[in-house]
Amino acid sequence: MMSVMPITVREFTRKFPNFRRAALAGKEVLVRDRAGNYFLFSTTKTKSRSLAEAMGDLLGSVRSGKSKKTLTGYGRD
């Protein structure tokens, strides 16, 4: 476990940008509510994009001169 910062919900909402930066830096923020429940705020690793996903985004942004999407068949013939 990384370093844990115990705080209250009120403090968490007031200083959210600070705790967000701390979580991005690898720290875990432990938030306690009035009922005594604890919640852990931390970041998760994002999954890397596959080559197929990246190529799909690129193909949609390339101008080949041909229209890829048309409105034919939707009342605008």
C-alpha positions as CSV (number, residue, x, y, z in Angstrom):
1,M,0.0,0.0,0.0
2,M,1.2,3.5,-0.8
3,S,1.1,6.3,1.8
4,V,-2.5,6.7,3.1
5,M,-3.9,10.2,3.9
6,P,-7.0,9.9,6.3
7,I,-9.4,12.8,5.9
8,T,-13.1,13.6,6.4
9,V,-15.7,13.9,3.6
10,R,-16.0,17.6,4.1
11,E,-12.3,18.1,3.8
12,F,-12.2,15.9,0.7
13,T,-14.9,17.9,-1.1
14,R,-13.3,21.2,-0.2
15,K,-9.8,20.2,-1.3
16,F,-10.6,17.7,-4.1
17,P,-8.1,19.1,-6.6
18,N,-5.3,18.6,-4.1
19,F,-6.3,15.1,-3.2
20,R,-6.7,14.3,-6.9
21,R,-3.2,15.4,-7.6
22,A,-2.0,13.3,-4.6
23,A,-3.8,10.3,-6.0
24,L,-2.2,10.8,-9.4
25,A,1.2,11.0,-7.6
26,G,0.5,7.5,-6.2
27,K,-0.9,8.3,-2.8
28,E,-4.1,6.7,-1.5
29,V,-6.6,9.0,0.3
30,L,-8.7,7.4,3.0
31,V,-12.1,9.2,3.4
32,R,-14.2,8.7,6.5
33,D,-17.9,9.7,6.7
34,R,-20.0,10.6,9.7
35,A,-21.2,7.0,10.2
36,G,-17.6,5.8,10.4
37,N,-17.4,4.2,7.0
38,Y,-14.1,4.4,5.1
39,F,-13.7,4.9,1.4
40,L,-10.4,4.6,-0.5
41,F,-9.7,7.2,-3.2
42,S,-6.8,6.3,-5.6
43,T,-6.0,6.1,-9.2
44,T,-6.1,3.0,-11.4
45,K,-3.9,2.2,-14.3
46,T,-5.7,2.8,-17.6
47,K,-5.5,0.0,-20.1
48,S,-3.5,0.6,-23.1
49,R,-5.2,0.9,-26.4
50,S,-4.9,-1.9,-28.9
51,L,-3.4,-1.3,-32.4
52,A,-6.8,-1.9,-33.9
53,E,-8.5,0.8,-31.8
54,A,-5.7,3.3,-32.7
55,M,-6.0,2.5,-36.4
56,G,-9.8,2.9,-36.3
57,D,-9.4,6.4,-34.9
58,L,-6.8,7.2,-37.5
59,L,-8.9,6.0,-40.4
60,G,-11.8,8.1,-39.3
61,S,-9.6,11.2,-39.4
62,V,-8.0,10.7,-42.8
63,R,-9.4,12.6,-45.7
64,S,-9.4,10.3,-48.7
65,G,-11.7,12.4,-50.9
66,K,-14.5,9.9,-50.6
67,S,-17.3,10.4,-48.2
68,K,-17.4,7.5,-45.7
69,K,-20.8,8.4,-44.2
70,T,-23.8,9.4,-46.3
71,L,-27.4,10.2,-45.4
72,T,-28.9,8.2,-48.2
73,G,-31.9,6.2,-47.1
74,Y,-32.7,8.6,-44.3
75,G,-35.1,10.9,-46.2
76,R,-32.4,13.1,-47.6
77,D,-31.8,11.4,-51.0
